[in-house]
Amino acid sequence: MDAVEFCRWLEGMGRLNGEQIALAIARLGEVGSRGDRSAEVEGSCPSLDPGLDEASSTEEPRRRRALGIERDVLGTIGEHKVERLGCAHCGAHEMIGWGRSHGLPRYRCKSCGRTFNAATKTAMARLRKKDRWLDQAQAMIEGVSLAKAAERCGVHPTTAYRWRHRFLSAPALDKPQMLQGIVEADETFILESFKGRRSGLAREPRKRGGKARHPGNYFENVPVLVARDRAGATIDAVLPEDTAVCITRALAGAVSPANLLVCDGGRPLRAFARRAKIPVRVVPAPGKPLPGAPDIHINNVNAYHSRLKEWLRRFHGVATRNLPNYLGWRRTLEASAEQTNPKTWLLGALGLGPYQQ
């Protein structure tokens, strides 16, 4: 291989994906073990393209991430998740290392004898281009649009949409098991949306989303229940109907007679508390503290409603079928707060979110 051909080979390394990098390293090791050596090229390789030096400088951070993510970040995250949750098949915690595959360490369970990795039986299983997962995680933290996320990760917008909801599958289910002490609960209503559907609508399409004819509990609005304790732990759910039965399904086990439920007097919430024998205090709307009882209010849950709706506004409407994923997205951001970073978000996407931790 002459000097020019060697330089072209080096310059093409920046476009390799994670699997190709691993294969190249293994092949170079084989060549080195045989003692085959090509002529050494002294000095730096000349640039074959006038704009190549500038492009190389901009691609350098991505190259470093591509080289290091599978070995360091994914390996560490996967090991942490497996240590906490055990075997993906049977839950046992006795396992041994079983090599690597596609950038993720594999393990073999001593109990059931099956092999697995950190993504097994999660929405992230078999998801490709692992060298770009951290870029996608950062896009999730910032809440950027699909177009910007696709540009950042170097994928098609359709792929960016699919990645978004694959990354949100686990956070949508990551909720606290129980709420503590005083629990504030209230419903908010979000306009029903069939965004993304081209046919089969149950009504005439609205121009640019539109507005409901009436606010509150109306057939054009979707009820969203939010229950939040004073420590910030939050449970939310999209309700099929604003009834005591649906609320019971959403809060079963999380709110018990050991709690004090505070609400604004809605009949479904009061009926739920009465049936579950949970002490309840009713505050008049909009939920300010009662005279002589400064701790009895629903200001926290009302503030959460405001932050949620303000945050959703950037997406210019959310399809109702995807609303649980977006609720989990916001809930994870609130639970992680200042500790949110691409590594923790990726860990949550693999099934070990902030509430599970």
MARLUM-197369 format. One line per field, with one value per residue (C-alpha): x, y, z. Coordinates in steps of 0.02 Angstrom, whole numbers, plus 32768, in hexadecimal, padded with zeros to 4 digits. Example, Ala and Ser with C-alpha at 12.3 -4.5 7.8 and 13.67 -1.06 7.14 Angstrom:
2
px: (8267; 82AC)
py: (7F1F; 7FCB)
pz: (8186; 8165)
# end
This chain:
357
px: (8000; 804C; 8044; 7FAE; 7F47; 7F75; 7F3D; 7E97; 7E80; 7EA3; 7E2C; 7DA0; 7DAA; 7D41; 7CAA; 7CB4; 7C29; 7C44; 7C3D; 7CB5; 7D2F; 7D2F; 7D48; 7DD8; 7E2F; 7E1E; 7E61; 7EF5; 7F1C; 7F1F; 7F93; 8006; 800F; 804A; 80D8; 809B; 80CD; 80AE; 812C; 8121; 80EB; 8157; 810E; 8059; 7FED; 7FC5; 7F0F; 7EBF; 7E31; 7E46; 7DAC; 7DDC; 7E3F; 7DAC; 7D34; 7DA9; 7DB0; 7CF2; 7CE6; 7D69; 7CF1; 7C7B; 7D0C; 7D3F; 7C8E; 7C7E; 7D20; 7CFA; 7C3F; 7C32; 7CCA; 7CB1; 7C05; 7B98; 7C04; 7BF8; 7B3F; 7B1A; 7B7F; 7B26; 7A7B; 7AA2; 7AE8; 7A47; 79C4; 7A1C; 79F5; 797E; 7929; 7917; 7954; 79E0; 7A7E; 7AFE; 7B4A; 7BEF; 7C32; 7C11; 7C75; 7C35; 7BBE; 7B93; 7BE5; 7B8D; 7BD6; 7B78; 7B58; 7B27; 7AB2; 7AEA; 7A37; 79DB; 7A73; 7A39; 7AA0; 7A6D; 7AAA; 7A6E; 79F1; 79A2; 78E5; 78E1; 78A9; 7962; 7983; 79C7; 79CD; 7A5F; 7ADE; 7B0B; 7B96; 7B0D; 7AA7; 7AF7; 7ACD; 7A18; 7A17; 7A55; 79CD; 794C; 798F; 7986; 78DB; 790B; 789E; 78A8; 78FE; 7988; 799A; 79AB; 7A2E; 7A90; 7A90; 7AA8; 7A0B; 7969; 78DA; 7874; 7900; 7909; 784E; 7861; 78F9; 789B; 7813; 788A; 78EA; 7845; 77FC; 7852; 7841; 7786; 7779; 77F4; 7784; 7796; 7748; 7700; 76E7; 770F; 76B7; 7647; 7616; 75D1; 7566; 750B; 74D9; 750B; 74C8; 7528; 74D9; 74BF; 752F; 753B; 75E0; 7633; 7594; 7562; 74BC; 743A; 741D; 7381; 7367; 7395; 744D; 7475; 74E7; 758D; 7548; 74BD; 7469; 73E1; 7336; 7334; 73C0; 73C7; 736C; 732D; 732E; 73B3; 742A; 748F; 7498; 7546; 7554; 75EB; 760C; 76A5; 76E9; 774C; 77F2; 77D2; 77A8; 7727; 76AA; 764A; 75D5; 756A; 74B9; 743D; 73B7; 73BA; 7366; 738E; 73A9; 7430; 7482; 7485; 74E0; 7560; 7584; 7566; 75ED; 7645; 75CD; 7590; 7534; 75DF; 75DE; 757A; 752D; 7513; 74A7; 7438; 7395; 737C; 72FE; 7368; 73FB; 738A; 7333; 73DC; 7414; 736F; 7377; 742F; 7411; 7496; 7487; 7466; 7469; 7410; 744F; 73EC; 742B; 74AE; 74F5; 7546; 756D; 74DB; 74CF; 752B; 7573; 7605; 7635; 758B; 7593; 75AF; 762A; 76AF; 7643; 75FD; 76AF; 76D9; 7645; 7685; 7736; 76F5; 7686; 770C; 778A; 770F; 76F2; 779A; 775A; 76C6; 764C; 7667; 7607; 7597; 75D7; 7688; 7655; 7689; 773A; 7743; 7702; 778D; 780A; 77DA; 77CE; 787F; 78C4; 7871; 78AE; 7961; 796B; 7A20; 7A65; 7A21; 7AA9; 7AB3; 7AF7; 7A6B; 79E9; 7A30; 7A2A; 7972; 794F; 799B; 791F; 7973; 7923; 792F; 789E; 78E3; 798E)
py: (8000; 80A5; 8146; 8191; 80F2; 80E7; 819B; 8179; 80E2; 814A; 81D5; 8156; 8118; 81A9; 8161; 80B5; 807E; 8020; 7F71; 7FA0; 7FEA; 7F4B; 7EE0; 7F50; 7F45; 7E87; 7E7A; 7EEA; 7E7D; 7DE3; 7E37; 7E70; 7DC2; 7D7A; 7DF7; 7E47; 7EFC; 7F7B; 8003; 808B; 8133; 81BB; 8264; 8298; 8268; 82F4; 8327; 82EC; 8369; 8423; 841E; 837B; 83C6; 8430; 839E; 832E; 83AA; 83AE; 82F1; 82D2; 82D8; 825F; 81EA; 81E8; 81C4; 813A; 80EB; 80F5; 80E2; 8026; 7FFD; 8076; 80C4; 8033; 7FB7; 8017; 8039; 7F85; 7F42; 7FB6; 7F82; 7EC8; 7ED6; 7F28; 7EC3; 7E1D; 7DA6; 7DEB; 7D41; 7D00; 7D8F; 7D29; 7D86; 7CFD; 7D13; 7D15; 7D7D; 7D36; 7DA7; 7E3D; 7E53; 7EF1; 7F5F; 7F17; 7E9A; 7DF6; 7D8B; 7CD8; 7CB1; 7C21; 7BFF; 7BF2; 7BE0; 7C65; 7CF4; 7DAA; 7E5D; 7EFE; 7F1E; 7E71; 7E75; 7F34; 7FA9; 7FCB; 7F17; 7F06; 7FC3; 7FEB; 8078; 8070; 80EF; 8174; 8147; 81CD; 8251; 8216; 8217; 82CB; 82F9; 82AC; 8312; 83B4; 8389; 83BC; 839E; 8300; 835E; 839D; 82F4; 82A0; 831F; 8308; 824A; 8242; 81DB; 81EF; 824B; 81AB; 8152; 81E1; 81CE; 8113; 812E; 81AF; 8135; 80A4; 8111; 813F; 8090; 806D; 811E; 8118; 8087; 80CB; 8108; 8107; 8071; 80D9; 8190; 81D1; 8245; 82CC; 82A4; 832A; 82EB; 8343; 8328; 8392; 8386; 837F; 8390; 82E8; 82D8; 825E; 82A8; 8239; 81E1; 81FA; 819F; 814F; 81E9; 81E9; 82A1; 8327; 8359; 83FC; 847E; 8489; 842F; 84A8; 84B8; 845B; 84AA; 84A3; 8493; 840F; 8369; 836C; 82E2; 833D; 833F; 82AF; 82A8; 8298; 8270; 82AC; 8278; 82C0; 82BA; 8342; 82EB; 8300; 824A; 824E; 81D4; 8205; 81A9; 81C6; 819A; 8149; 81A8; 821D; 81A3; 8157; 80AC; 80ED; 814F; 80B4; 8054; 80DF; 80F6; 8046; 801D; 80C4; 8126; 80D0; 80FC; 812B; 81C4; 8264; 828B; 8343; 8370; 83FC; 83A0; 8344; 82B9; 822E; 824E; 8258; 81B7; 8161; 819B; 8165; 80B6; 809F; 80E7; 816C; 820C; 829F; 835C; 83C7; 8475; 84EE; 850E; 8540; 84E0; 8566; 853F; 8536; 85BC; 857D; 84E6; 8521; 846E; 8443; 8479; 8436; 84BB; 8438; 83D2; 846F; 84AC; 8402; 8413; 84BC; 847D; 83E5; 8448; 84CC; 8443; 83E9; 8489; 8477; 83DA; 8436; 83B0; 82FF; 826B; 8224; 8174; 81B2; 821C; 819A; 819C; 8259; 8255; 81DA; 824A; 82E1; 827A; 8238; 82E6; 8323; 828E; 829A; 8358; 8394; 82E2; 82C8; 829F; 822E; 819C; 819E; 81B5; 8122; 80BB; 80E8; 80B8; 800D; 7FF6; 8040; 80EB; 8165; 8118; 8068; 80A4)
pz: (8000; 7FCA; 802F; 7FD2; 7FE3; 809B; 80B8; 8063; 80D4; 8170; 813A; 811F; 81D2; 820F; 81B4; 8205; 8279; 831B; 82CF; 8244; 82C1; 8329; 828D; 8252; 82FB; 82FC; 824A; 8270; 8307; 8298; 821C; 82A7; 82F3; 824D; 8248; 81A7; 81A4; 811D; 80FC; 817D; 813F; 8186; 81B1; 81A1; 810E; 8094; 8087; 7FE6; 7FF1; 801A; 808A; 80DD; 816D; 81A4; 8192; 81F5; 8284; 8290; 8284; 830A; 83A0; 8349; 8322; 83D8; 840F; 838E; 83CA; 8483; 849B; 8481; 84EC; 857B; 858A; 8550; 85AD; 8650; 863E; 8610; 86A2; 871D; 86DF; 86E3; 8794; 87D0; 8772; 8752; 86C5; 8641; 8635; 86E7; 8758; 87A8; 87DB; 87BD; 8711; 86B5; 8627; 857A; 8505; 84A5; 8414; 83B4; 8436; 84CE; 854B; 8551; 85EB; 860B; 869C; 870A; 873C; 8696; 8625; 85A9; 8567; 8563; 8561; 85B1; 8524; 8523; 8538; 8530; 84A7; 8484; 844F; 839E; 8388; 8317; 830B; 83C2; 83A6; 8395; 842F; 849C; 841A; 841C; 84DA; 84DC; 845F; 84D5; 8566; 8503; 84BA; 8409; 8371; 830A; 827D; 82F0; 8344; 8299; 8265; 8306; 82FA; 823E; 8220; 81BD; 8216; 8210; 826C; 82E9; 830B; 8327; 8397; 83FE; 842D; 8444; 84C0; 8516; 8529; 85D1; 861B; 85F8; 8673; 86F4; 8782; 883F; 8895; 8923; 894C; 89F9; 8A72; 8A28; 8975; 8902; 8872; 87E6; 8732; 869F; 85EE; 854A; 849F; 844B; 83B3; 8321; 82E7; 8265; 822C; 8178; 8178; 81E7; 8254; 82C0; 829A; 821D; 8226; 8280; 8233; 8292; 832A; 8351; 83FA; 8456; 8459; 8516; 8596; 861D; 8618; 8565; 84E2; 847B; 850F; 8558; 8618; 8662; 871B; 877F; 8833; 8888; 8939; 8990; 896A; 88AF; 8886; 87FA; 87B2; 8716; 86A1; 8609; 8640; 85C7; 8627; 86BB; 8732; 87DC; 878C; 8716; 87A3; 880F; 8787; 8775; 882F; 8872; 88F2; 88E0; 894F; 89ED; 8A8F; 8AD6; 8A63; 8A6C; 89C4; 8998; 8902; 88C4; 88E1; 883D; 8852; 8802; 8878; 8910; 88DE; 88CA; 8977; 89C6; 897B; 89A9; 8A58; 8A3E; 8AA5; 8A33; 8A44; 89C5; 8998; 892D; 887E; 884A; 88DF; 894A; 8A02; 8A79; 8B01; 8B99; 8B3A; 8ACE; 8A9F; 8A56; 899F; 88F0; 88B6; 888E; 881A; 87C7; 87A7; 875D; 86E7; 86AE; 8690; 8633; 85BC; 859E; 8575; 8500; 849E; 8444; 83ED; 839E; 83D3; 8411; 83CD; 8455; 8434; 845E; 84F4; 8579; 8532; 853D; 85EF; 861A; 85C1; 862B; 86CA; 86B0; 8693; 8733; 8799; 875B; 8769; 876A; 8761; 86B2; 8633; 859A; 85FF; 8680; 85F8; 8598; 8637; 864B; 8596; 85BD; 864B; 86E5; 86F8; 8789; 87EB; 87D6; 880E)
# end
